[in-house]
């Protein structure tokens, strides 16, 4: 693992039943960067993220995270993970959920107010999670991931269901965190979010089509927007 990489994935293979869902994936995620993991639904993005967090059974290859094998106990308080499905308790309020996870993570109680402000949930502190909208629920899960001082944030489609203004605010937050040295791996199936990232991992059918910066990807494919660049890579793969 290079000193500038927060995550190094080498030859990763994952089976689901008899089907190979990740096919010898290798990539590197730089420290203090916002890396976008993009591709259509079902292409393997979530499986790759689960492998990075260390909760996915893998068939082969290796994943090294912050200098340790993925899933190592020493990484538990160094990684924040927000899944597609909310991982908070519906019968507790937003603040009660955050206070509970603060205790689990041994994070300071003052973090509750901080993360509520960062994800734009002010005014919802006393609201039961069961009564939240889809976007508010996603933001509550993101708030949990921000508790403590995670060095790596793994965020699975955190902007799904959010209005454009809030999406823009969250991407501003992501860049602010990266400037502090936090590494972010953010998945999306919306290609217009690719331009917001410093690094891109583009996937299709369990394979990695690109591990590059947006500008380098445009230059490589001779295209003028990232959606066309992705389509160019897909066509080149199909023609090979």
Backbone as a ProteinNet text record, in pm:
[ID]
protein_1_A
[PRIMARY]
XXXXXXXXXXXXXXXXXXXXXXXXXXXXXXXXXXXXXXXXXXXXXXXXXXXXXXXXXXXXXXXXXXXXXXXXXXXXXXXXXXXXXXXXXXXXXXXXXXXXXXXXXXXXXXXXXXXXXXXXXXXXXXXXXXXXXXXXXXXXXXXXXXXXXXXXXXXXXXXXXXXXXXXXXXXXXXXXXXXXXXXXXXXXXXXXXXXXXXXXXXXXXXXXXXXXXXXXXXXXXXXXXXXXXXXXXXXXXXXX
[TERTIARY]
84.3	0	87.3	61.8	140.8	103.1	199.6	177.2	64.5	32.6	-71	-209.2	-219.6	-347.5	-410.4	-539	-613.6	-667.9	-700.7	-755.4	-685.1	-645.9	-584.3	-658.9	-717.7	-791.4	-715	-687.9	-608.1	-675.4	-710.7	-764.3	-885.9	-974.7	-1088.9	-1195.3	-1233.4	-1340.9	-1444.5	-1570.8	-1681	-1786.7	-1828	-1936	-2064	-2175.5	-2305.6	-2371	-2368.5	-2407	-2301.5	-2344.2	-2249.5	-2211.5	-2272.7	-2247.8	-2133	-2040.5	-1928.1	-1974.2	-1982.7	-2036.4	-1927.1	-1806.2	-1689.7	-1581.3	-1528.7	-1437.5	-1296.7	-1214.3	-1074.3	-1059.5	-1130.3	-1127.6	-1001.7	-930.7	-814.3	-826	-803.3	-810.1	-741.4	-715.2	-650.5	-728.3	-751.8	-826.8	-733	-701.7	-604.2	-655.8	-564.5	-600.1	-645.9	-742.8	-788.7	-853.9	-919.5	-983.7	-1131.7	-1207.7	-1344.7	-1342.2	-1357.3	-1356.7	-1499.3	-1543.2	-1676.9	-1675.6	-1769	-1786.9	-1917.6	-1909	-2026.1	-2049.8	-2175.2	-2215.7	-2362.4	-2423.8	-2567.3	-2599.2	-2723.7	-2767.4	-2738.4	-2687.8	-2658.8	-2521.9	-2436.8	-2306.6	-2200.5	-2230.4	-2134.1	-2081.5	-2137	-2086.2	-2098.9	-2218.7	-2240.3	-2153.1	-2136.5	-2050.9	-1907.2	-1857.8	-1723.2	-1712.1	-1812.6	-1809.2	-1814	-1895.4	-1901.6	-1766.6	-1698.1	-1566	-1465.7	-1475	-1386	-1412.4	-1539.9	-1575.1	-1538	-1534.1	-1494.9	-1610.6	-1729.1	-1846.3	-1890.9	-1810.3	-1843.5	-1752.5	-1809.8	-1729.3	-1673.9	-1542.9	-1481.1	-1425.6	-1415.3	-1366.2	-1216.7	-1162	-1019.5	-975.6	-845.2	-791.4	-774.5	-737.7	-714.5	-764.9	-802.1	-842	-768.8	-687.7	-613.5	-669.6	-703.9	-768.8	-689.1	-640.4	-564.3	-451.3	-390.7	-275.3	-305.2	-433.2	-472.1	-566.7	-574.2	-670.6	-813.5	-896.3	-1035.5	-1103.7	-1179.8	-1250.4	-1173.5	-1048.8	-969.2	-1035.5	-1036.1	-1097	-1043.2	-915.5	-854.9	-915	-989.9	-1048.9	-1188.5	-1247.3	-1388.5	-1422	-1336.2	-1363.1	-1299.3	-1241.1	-1172.9	-1251.3	-1360.3	-1440.9	-1585.3	-1641.5	-1784.4	-1851.2	-1964	-2029.1	-2177.8	-2227.2	-2370.6	-2421.2	-2509.8	-2562.2	-2679.3	-2719.6	-2839.5	-2962.5	-2974.3	-3086.1	-3051.9	-3137.6	-3107.5	-3078.7	-2975.9	-2934.2	-2958.3	-3074.5	-3112.1	-3243.6	-3276.8	-3394.2	-3517.5	-3621.7	-3742.1	-3819.8	-3807.7	-3886.9	-3813.5	-3698.8	-3625.8	-3627.3	-3606.8	-3595	-3457.8	-3442.2	-3312.6	-3203.9	-3229.2	-3128.3	-3101.6	-3205.1	-3185.8	-3099.5	-3123.3	-3038.9	-2893.1	-2871.2	-2734	-2666.2	-2739.6	-2680.2	-2645.1	-2731.7	-2704	-2575.7	-2565.1	-2446.9	-2321.6	-2337.8	-2223	-2167.4	-2256.7	-2213.1	-2144.7	-2201	-2142.5	-2001.6	-1985.9	-1858.8	-1762.7	-1808.7	-1728.2	-1694.2	-1790.1	-1772.8	-1826.9	-1776.4	-1825.9	-1972.5	-2048.9	-2190.7	-2210.4	-2109.8	-2120	-2127.5	-2089.5	-2097.2	-2239.7	-2337.1	-2476.9	-2516.6	-2490.9	-2525.9	-2446	-2318.5	-2233.2	-2284.7	-2312.5	-2351.9	-2493	-2581.4	-2714.7	-2703	-2613.4	-2591.9	-2528.6	-2431.3	-2359.8	-2450	-2546.9	-2633.6	-2766.3	-2783.5	-2903.9	-3029.5	-3016.5	-3132.9	-3180.3	-3135	-3179.2	-3330.8	-3391.8	-3537.1	-3603	-3524.6	-3579.2	-3527.6	-3456.1	-3390.9	-3488.4	-3608.5	-3706.1	-3806.6	-3785.4	-3879.4	-3845.6	-3949.4	-3928.6	-3878.5	-3782.1	-3728.4	-3837.3	-3933.5	-4041.9	-4125.9	-4119.1	-4200	-4120.1	-3993.4	-3909	-3938.6	-3910.8	-3917.5	-3797.4	-3798.9	-3687.5	-3555.9	-3557.6	-3435.8	-3385.6	-3479	-3440.2	-3381.9	-3438.2	-3387.6	-3244.7	-3219.6	-3084.4	-2986.2	-3029.9	-2941.2	-2913.6	-3012.1	-2990.1	-2883.7	-2889.7	-2787.6	-2650.5	-2646.4	-2520.4	-2465.7	-2554.3	-2511.8	-2444.1	-2499.5	-2438.3	-2296.7	-2279.9	-2148	-2045.3	-2091.4	-2001.3	-1960.1	-2022.3	-1990.1	-1844.8	-1785.4	-1645.3	-1553.8	-1440.9	-1344.5	-1304.2	-1398.8	-1363.2	-1258.6	-1162.6	-1060	-1104.2	-1197.6	-1252.4	-1404.2	-1472.2	-1617.7	-1657.6	-1737.8	-1788.5	-1938.9	-1983	-2120.2	-2188.6	-2286.7	-2354.8	-2477.8	-2463.3	-2568.4	-2631.9	-2550.9	-2602.5	-2694.9	-2694.6	-2775.4	-2905	-2934.6	-3058.1	-3179.6	-3272.1	-3396	-3385.1	-3268.9	-3251.2	-3275.3	-3323.8	-3345.7	-3210.2	-3206.1	-3077.5	-3000	-3070	-3000.8	-2930.4	-3000.3	-2939.3	-2826.6	-2844.2	-2735.2	-2610.9	-2628.1	-2514	-2448.3	-2530.1	-2475.7	-2395.6	-2446	-2373.1	-2241	-2240.4	-2114.2	-2013.6	-2063.3	-1974.1	-1915.5	-1999.4	-1951.7	-1847.3	-1871.7	-1775.3	-1638.4	-1640	-1512.7	-1443.4	-1523.6	-1466.8	-1399.7	-1465.5	-1407.9	-1279.1	-1278.2	-1157.6	-1042.8	-1073.8	-970.6	-908.7	-984.9	-932.6	-850.3	-847.7	-771.8	-855.1	-988.7	-1077	-1085.6	-1083.4	-1099.7	-1245.2	-1304.9	-1445.1	-1457.5	-1532.9	-1572.1	-1723	-1772	-1913.5	-1968.6	-2070.5	-2128.3	-2249.8	-2274.2	-2390.5	-2414.8	-2539	-2566.1	-2602.7	-2586.4	-2615.8	-2484.5	-2466	-2336.4	-2302	-2401.9	-2366.5	-2295.3	-2296	-2221.2	-2073.6	-2039.6	-1900.7	-1807.6	-1855.5	-1771.6	-1737.1	-1807.2	-1780.8	-1666.4	-1619.5	-1519.8	-1379	-1280.6	-1141.1	-1092.3	-1152	-1113.6	-1241.4	-1237.7	-1354.8	-1321.6	-1409.3	-1408.8	-1538.5	-1528.1	-1646.7	-1661.8	-1780.9	-1805.1	-1921	-1911.9	-2022.5	-2009.2	-2117.9	-2122.5	-2009.3	-1982.7	-1884	-1739.3	-1715.9	-1579.7	-1552.7	-1428	-1387.7	-1343.5	-1415.3	-1382.6	-1279.3	-1274	-1179.9	-1148.4	-1025.4	-979.2	-894.7	-958.8	-894.8	-955.2	-894.9	-954.7	-1054.1	-1151	-1245.8	-1176.1	-1077.5	-1010.4	-935.1	-867.7	-792.8	-886.8	-1002.5	-1099.8	-1154.3	-1182.7	-1230.2	-1122.8	-998.2	-889.3	-869.3	-879	-858	-964	-1087.8	-1198.6	-1229.2	-1168.9	-1194.6	-1336.7	-1397.3	-1535.3	-1538.6	-1659	-1671.6	-1754.1	-1815.9	-1884.6	-1866.9	-1882.4	-1847	-1945.2	-2069.6	-2163.4	-2121.9	-2082.1	-2033.9	-1903.6	-1820.6	-1696.3	-1726.8	-1823.4	-1862.9	-1916.7	-2002.5	-2058	-1947.6	-1849	-1737	-1660.7	-1639.6	-1570.7	-1651.6	-1783.4	-1870.1	-1863.2	-1871.3	-1866.8	-1732.1	-1625.2	-1491.8	-1478.6	-1537.5	-1533.9	-1611.7	-1728.2	-1813.3	-1749.3	-1672.2	-1609.2	-1482.5	-1427.7	-1299.8	-1318.9
-120.5	0	124.7	219	339.7	433.9	521.3	609.3	707.9	739.1	837.1	774.4	642.3	573.6	541.8	574.5	535.6	394.3	357.1	224	167.7	41.5	-28.3	-159.9	-175.8	-297.4	-369.2	-498.6	-574	-706.5	-723.4	-850.7	-899.9	-809.4	-846.1	-922.3	-1037.6	-1118	-1149.2	-1135.1	-1165.3	-1245.1	-1355.2	-1436.4	-1416.2	-1418.9	-1428.3	-1554.6	-1659.6	-1790.1	-1834.4	-1871.9	-1913	-1798	-1682.3	-1569.2	-1483.4	-1449.3	-1363.3	-1218.7	-1146.9	-1010.6	-903	-937.5	-850.3	-932.4	-880.1	-956.9	-896.3	-945.3	-902.8	-750.3	-685.3	-539.3	-493.7	-399.5	-338.6	-187	-115.2	30.2	87	216.7	287.2	414.2	442.9	561.9	653.3	770.9	859.8	915.3	939.9	1002	1145.3	1187.9	1326.1	1365.6	1268.9	1296	1260	1312.7	1268	1181.1	1051.2	956.6	912.2	929	887.9	747	665.9	529.3	529.2	524.5	544.3	427.6	411	304.4	275	200.4	171.5	84.3	86.7	1.5	-144	-217.1	-358.8	-388.7	-286.2	-310.3	-357.9	-351.9	-398.9	-291.2	-170.4	-60	-91.1	-132.9	-159.2	-274.3	-376.5	-489.8	-444.6	-356.4	-304.1	-223.3	-141.4	-60	-148.5	-250.9	-344.3	-414.7	-440.5	-503	-408.1	-280	-180.4	-168	-167.8	-156.4	-283.3	-397.5	-523.5	-609.4	-587.6	-667.1	-759.6	-770.8	-854.5	-976.9	-1095.4	-1215.9	-1211.4	-1224.7	-1215.7	-1351.2	-1372.1	-1498.8	-1495.9	-1377	-1367.3	-1223.4	-1202.6	-1068	-1010.3	-882.7	-818.7	-675.5	-628.1	-489	-437.9	-335.6	-274.7	-135.1	-105.8	19.8	86.7	207.5	282.8	198.7	117.8	38.9	-95.9	-132.3	-259.8	-335.6	-468.7	-544.8	-498.2	-487.1	-445.5	-535.2	-473.3	-549.1	-564.7	-515.6	-527.1	-449.5	-504.8	-434.7	-293.6	-272.1	-140.7	-32.6	-73	23.2	69.7	7.5	30.9	176.7	246.9	386.6	482.9	428.7	514	525.8	449.4	448.1	484.3	576.3	605.4	546.3	478.1	406.6	437.2	490	513.9	425.7	333	238.8	298.9	232.6	275.5	264.8	155.4	136.9	203	290.9	361.9	265.1	298	210.7	279.3	341.3	408.5	349	378.5	318.7	405.3	344.2	419.2	470.4	402.4	441.6	540	590.7	694.5	824.3	936.1	1062.6	1072.3	1174.6	1197.9	1215.5	1300.3	1325.4	1201.6	1124	1002.5	901.8	888.7	800.5	845.7	974.1	1024.1	1011.1	1034	1016.6	869.7	780.5	637.1	598.6	641.8	604.6	676.4	793.9	858.3	768.4	710.8	622.7	498.3	441	320.9	350.1	465.7	501	573.1	598.3	673.8	812	871.1	1005.9	1107.1	1229.5	1330.6	1365.1	1390.3	1423	1551.6	1637.6	1761.9	1735.5	1614.7	1578.7	1578.8	1555.8	1550.7	1682.1	1792.4	1922.6	1950.7	1910.3	1935.9	1866.2	1736.2	1662.4	1699.9	1735.1	1782.1	1906.7	1995.7	2117.7	2085.6	1995.2	1965	1905	1822.8	1757.7	1831.2	1946.1	2026.2	1969.5	1912.7	1856	1943.2	2066.1	2155.8	2169.4	2159.1	2164.3	2028.6	1922.8	1786.3	1701.3	1763.3	1687.7	1601.2	1653	1583.1	1501.5	1490.9	1418.4	1269.6	1186.9	1042.8	1007.6	918	876.8	817.7	749.4	688	790.4	916.6	1020.8	1105.5	1072.9	1150.9	1119.6	1215.3	1189.5	1106.2	1058.2	977.1	1052.5	1179.7	1258.8	1285.6	1312.2	1335.5	1208.4	1095.3	967.9	943.4	972.4	956.6	1047.8	1169.1	1263.2	1219.7	1154.6	1104.3	995.4	904.8	800.5	860.8	964.1	1031.9	1097.2	1156.3	1219	1117.6	996.1	890.8	860.8	854.6	824.1	932.3	1055.2	1167.1	1179.5	1101.1	1108.3	1066.9	1126.7	1095.5	1165.5	1104.6	1162.3	1057.6	1016	913.1	964.8	879.8	913.4	874.5	781.2	735.5	732.3	795.3	791.2	714.3	610.1	529	554	622.7	671.7	614	528.3	459	538.9	611	693.6	787.5	872.7	958.5	1069.9	1101.1	1213.4	1170.1	1039.9	992.1	1053.2	1105.9	1160	1300.2	1364	1498.6	1602.4	1720.3	1826.8	1884.7	1954	2001.6	2090.6	2176.7	2265.8	2187.5	2089.5	2010.4	1923.4	1868.8	1792.6	1878.1	2003.1	2092.5	2121	2139	2164.4	2045	1923.1	1804.7	1788.9	1815.9	1805.5	1910.1	2026.6	2126	2072.1	2006.2	1943.5	1837.5	1754.1	1649.2	1709.4	1818	1881.1	1942.9	1998.9	2055.6	1947	1831.6	1720.4	1671.6	1662.3	1617.7	1715.7	1844.8	1945.1	1930.3	1869.5	1844	1715.1	1640.9	1517.5	1392	1405.4	1288.9	1235	1104.1	1038.8	997.4	1029.2	994.8	907.8	799	714.8	725.9	788.1	822.5	757	673.3	607.4	683.9	669	730.1	659.8	662.7	617	736.3	858.1	981.4	1039.3	1036.3	1072.6	1220.2	1307.5	1448.6	1476.6	1378.8	1397.1	1362.7	1301.3	1261.4	1382.1	1492	1610.7	1673.7	1636.8	1691.9	1618.6	1510.5	1425.2	1455.1	1429.1	1443.1	1318.1	1205.6	1077	1000.2	919.5	843.1	695.8	613.4	470.1	440.8	397.8	369.2	218.8	168.6	24.6	-11.3	-134.5	-192.9	-344.8	-411.7	-558.3	-619.1	-560	-616.3	-590.5	-510.8	-479.8	-330.9	-297.3	-157.7	-113	-13.4	36.9	148.2	221.9	333.7	364.6	404.9	455	575.9	694.6	810.7	938.4	1051.6	1180.9	1217.7	1306	1345.8	1402.4	1490.7	1551.2	1446.7	1354.5	1251.6	1159.7	1132.9	1045.6	1110	1239.5	1310.6	1311	1333.3	1335.1	1197.4	1094.1	957.4	915.8	956.2	913	1013	1131.7	1232.9	1284.6	1287	1334.1	1464.8	1526.3	1656.8	1652.9	1539.6	1526.8	1384	1368.7	1241.9	1129.8	1163.1	1057.9	997.3	1083	1031.9	954.7	997.2	924.1	783.5	772.2	640.7	553.6	609.5	533.7	491	577.4	542.6	422.7	419.7	306.9	179.1	189.1	71.5	15.6	104.4	58.6	-5	54.6	-1.3	-140.2	-156.1	-287.4	-390.8	-350	-443.5	-482.9	-390.3	-416.9	-499.9	-503.9	-576.3	-727.2
0	0	0	-93.6	-100.8	12	51.5	165.5	140.7	13.7	-17.5	-32.9	-17.6	-35.3	98.9	112	231.4	216.2	92.2	63.5	-58.5	-49.9	-163	-182.3	-300	-333.9	-444.5	-423.7	-520.3	-553.7	-681.4	-729.4	-654.3	-615.8	-530.8	-609.8	-555.8	-614.8	-507	-544.5	-452.8	-529.4	-471	-528	-448.6	-516	-450.7	-505.1	-421.6	-473.7	-573	-692.2	-795.8	-888.2	-866.2	-956.2	-904.5	-993.8	-960.2	-972.7	-859.7	-862.2	-861.8	-817.7	-835.7	-902.6	-1013.3	-1098.3	-1094.7	-1002.1	-996	-996.7	-905.6	-896.5	-822.7	-882.8	-819.4	-833.2	-723.4	-727.2	-604.3	-609.6	-499.9	-471.5	-343.3	-302.7	-225.7	-280.5	-215.9	-83.1	8.1	135.3	112.9	194.6	190.5	60.4	-4.6	-133.3	-126.7	-222.6	-244.9	-369.6	-350.3	-462.1	-489.1	-612.3	-650.8	-707.2	-659.9	-710.4	-787.6	-919.2	-1002.9	-1096.6	-1132.5	-1222.4	-1202.4	-1293.7	-1283.5	-1162.9	-1120.6	-1010	-1042.4	-943.1	-961.8	-1018.2	-1033.6	-1096.4	-997.3	-866.4	-767	-674.2	-683.1	-600.9	-451.6	-409.9	-267.5	-219.4	-301.3	-263.8	-243.4	-329.4	-312.7	-183.9	-155.4	-33.6	91	88.9	201.2	221.3	112.4	121.3	185.6	153.4	212.9	363	400.1	542.3	618.7	547.4	610.9	655.6	596.9	634.9	521.9	417	301.9	298.2	282.4	261.5	118.9	105.7	-25.9	-66.6	-197.1	-250.6	-276.7	-295.8	-323.9	-332.7	-334.4	-339.1	-199.8	-193.1	-64.1	-64.2	55.9	76.1	199.7	181.3	291.5	315.1	441.1	476.2	588	561.9	661.8	721.7	636.5	676.8	738.9	751.3	812.4	720.2	734.1	654.8	684.3	581.6	599.8	702.6	792.1	895.4	1024.2	1029.6	1152.1	1265.9	1387.3	1501.4	1521.3	1489.9	1511.5	1421.7	1318.5	1225.5	1266.9	1368.2	1398	1425.6	1495.7	1527.8	1428.8	1323.5	1225.6	1094.8	1083	960.6	993.4	917	923.5	800.5	819.8	709.1	710.2	599.5	583.2	470.1	502.1	404.4	328.2	219.8	146.9	235.3	308.8	400.4	532.6	583.3	708.1	822.1	900.2	1009.8	1144	1156.2	1280.3	1330.4	1456.2	1520.5	1499.6	1441	1404.2	1524.5	1640.8	1757.9	1848.7	1803.7	1876.5	1795.8	1864.5	1793.3	1727.3	1644.6	1580.4	1685.9	1784.8	1888.6	1972.4	2004.1	2083.5	2008.3	1878.2	1797.6	1803	1786.5	1782.3	1918.2	2026.5	2159	2183.7	2135.2	2150.3	2076.1	1949	1871.1	1921.1	1981.1	2046.5	2155.8	2235.6	2343.6	2288.5	2182.9	2122.6	2069.9	2008.2	1944.2	2038.8	2163	2259.3	2204.1	2133.3	2080.1	2181.4	2181.4	2274.8	2247.4	2354.6	2338	2258.2	2258.4	2181.3	2031.3	1989.5	1847.5	1795.4	1883.5	1839.6	1773	1840.2	1783.2	1656.5	1656.8	1540.3	1415.6	1426.1	1306.1	1260.7	1354.4	1316.3	1229.8	1268.7	1190.6	1055.8	1054.1	930.4	824	863.4	763.4	743.9	808.7	787.8	850.6	970.6	1039.5	1156.1	1162.1	1267.9	1267.8	1386.3	1398	1399.2	1368.9	1366.3	1482.6	1575	1682.3	1761.7	1786.7	1871.2	1790.8	1661.5	1575.8	1573.1	1585.1	1574.7	1434.4	1427.8	1299.3	1209.7	1269.8	1191.3	1115.9	1157.1	1092.4	994.5	975	885	739.1	652.4	509.1	467.6	343.5	295.5	299.1	257.6	258.7	398.9	491.9	631.4	693.5	655.7	706.7	657.7	531.1	476.4	547.9	578	646.6	790.3	853.8	989.9	988.4	891.4	879.1	852	768.7	740.6	867.5	947.5	1072.8	1164.6	1170.7	1252.6	1203.2	1071.3	1014.3	1045.9	1071.5	1096.4	1243.1	1331.9	1473.9	1498.9	1600.5	1629.2	1530.5	1502.9	1409.2	1306.3	1221	1121.7	1023.9	994.1	895.6	755	748	620.5	631.7	537.1	529.8	404.8	423.1	312.7	306.8	202	194.7	70.2	92.5	-16.9	-59.9	-171.9	-230.3	-126.7	-62.6	44.2	-2.7	-132.5	-180.1	-248.1	-246	-309.5	-239.4	-316.2	-260.4	-204.2	-219.8	-166.6	-275.2	-234.4	-331.9	-374.2	-488.8	-543	-446.4	-370.5	-278.3	-168.2	-111	-4.1	-58.3	-177.5	-239.7	-252.3	-296.3	-312	-177	-72.2	61.8	112.4	85.3	130.6	55.8	-72.9	-146.5	-98.9	-59.2	1.3	131.3	211.7	335.8	305.1	203.3	168.6	134.2	56.5	19.3	141.3	233	355.4	438.9	451.1	526.5	461.7	328.8	258.5	281.2	285.9	310.2	449	542.1	676.7	682.4	571.6	568.1	571.6	579.8	578.4	435.3	421.5	291.4	275.3	161.9	137	12.8	26.1	-86.8	-96.3	-203.3	-216.6	-342.5	-326.5	-444.4	-495.3	-623.6	-687	-819.9	-864.7	-1001.5	-1089.7	-1035.6	-1108.4	-1159.1	-1290.5	-1346.7	-1328.6	-1308.2	-1293.8	-1161.5	-1068.7	-945.4	-963	-1074.3	-1097.6	-1101.8	-1159.1	-1173.2	-1039.1	-933.6	-800.6	-729.6	-788.7	-723.7	-776.1	-692	-733.8	-806.8	-771.6	-829.7	-861.9	-967.7	-1008.5	-1023.6	-971.4	-997.8	-1071.6	-1195.6	-1276.3	-1292.5	-1257.7	-1259.7	-1351.4	-1402.7	-1478.8	-1472.2	-1440.1	-1437.5	-1354.9	-1238	-1147.1	-1182.8	-1286.5	-1328.8	-1317	-1293.7	-1286.6	-1425.6	-1480.6	-1613.1	-1608.2	-1496.8	-1487.5	-1342.1	-1317.7	-1189	-1224.2	-1226.4	-1285.7	-1230.2	-1263.1	-1230.7	-1340.3	-1312.2	-1417.7	-1540.8	-1521.6	-1637	-1718.8	-1651	-1723	-1798.4	-1739.8	-1805.2	-1932.1	-1927	-2045.7	-2154.8	-2114.4	-2212.2	-2275	-2191.9	-2240.5	-2341.4	-2316.4	-2403.1	-2514.2	-2508.3	-2610.6	-2608.9	-2490.6	-2476.7	-2397.9	-2394.6	-2329.8	-2202.1	-2171.8	-2043.7	-1993.2	-1862.1	-1798.8	-1830.6	-1859	-1898.3	-2031.1	-2125.5	-2254.1	-2238.1	-2143.8	-2117.2	-2068	-1977.8	-1927.4	-2040.9	-2124.3	-2236.8	-2334.2	-2353	-2440.2	-2385	-2253.5	-2191.9	-2205.4	-2188.3	-2200.4	-2342.1	-2441.5	-2581.2	-2614.4	-2563.2	-2588.2	-2525.2	-2406.7	-2338.4	-2417.7	-2468.6	-2543.5	-2676.1	-2733.6	-2864.1	-2851.7	-2731.2	-2711.3	-2721.8
[MASK]
++++++++++++++++++++++++++++++++++++++++++++++++++++++++++++++++++++++++++++++++++++++++++++++++++++++++++++++++++++++++++++++++++++++++++++++++++++++++++++++++++++++++++++++++++++++++++++++++++++++++++++++++++++++++++++++++++++++++++++++++

